[in-house]
Amino acid sequence: MSKPEHEFYFDRGQARQMVGDAAGALSDYHRAILLKPDFAAAYHNRGGIRYALQDYEGALSDFEQALRCNPQLAASYIGRGNVYRALEAPEQALADYERALALNPDLPEAHHNRAVLHRDAGDYAAARADLDRALELLPDYLNAYFTRSGVRYKLGDVRGAIADLETYLERGGGTRYGDREAVERAISDLREKLANE
């Protein structure tokens, strides 16, 4: 028995997305949606690509449609929350991260992203709790170590900030965005601060 045509396009869209062919993936997800208009996962994936391309209006529309098709799709609440965060609507972003966590409390990305909102609002204790939970769930979550280092610093835990930055580098952080030297300088500055206390 052959696979339904909408699944073929969805699968090919995922393959194209994995190799960085955003245009091809968008085309395949669009085709899958035309063939199956209630295909929540296709809307979600297309929304993710549109978000990465900074097409926030298109991404928001896709995540909302994914949630109309499947209101239990926690990943689409995270995606829509990310769009709201990019649009500087933190209350709406927070509500979506909390909806995602209500559906599944074990989502590291939702904990991390909610922590960023808490951090930005100056609630460092809540940010720390979310980041600790994200790292419990996913010990190799590099962005969480990086984010938590700043939160620990704000809470006066300079040693902890250094430890998180070191872990970030040890586990491969700093290579993707070319920020290794900047992180190493930050560690050096923090060590100097500790020595002068």
Secondary structure, 3 states (H helix, E strand, C coil): CCCCHHHHHHHHHHHHHHCCCHHHHHHHHHHHHHHCCCCHHHHHHHHHHHHHCCCHHHHHHHHHHHHHHCCCCHHHHHHHHHHHHHCCCHHHHHHHHHHHHHHCCCCHHHHHHHHHHHHHCCCHHHHHHHHHHHHHHCCCCHHHHHHHHHHHHHCCCHHHHHHHHHHHHHCCCCCCCCCHHHHHHHHHHHHHHHHCC
